[in-house]
Amino acid sequence: MVFYLLLEFAILAYTPVMCKMRSLTVGTIIGGAGFIFGLILAIMVFKQSATSSLFLLPYLLWSPIGTYVTWEMIWLNPGNS
């Protein structure tokens, strides 16, 4: 359950923390950490129920894309990284 909580905090913190700190680098770090937490959670849940771990698949597919887009925005906005 701790990894569900960590993943939820990473998802909820992404936009507010990134906007409050005005740092795309922080957003990239939070996005990457969220993906890692989600991957660990999916592996842990898979041991109990493969069907349940499939519910995390959309997040695991989208998270790296969102993190990459945030990382690319650093190069488009060099003063706001």
Buried (B, 14 or more C-beta within 10 A) or exposed (E): EEBBEBBEBBBEBBEEBBEEEEBBBBBBBBBBBBBBBBBEBBEEBBEEEEEEBEEBEEBBEEBBEBBEEBBEBBEEEEEEB
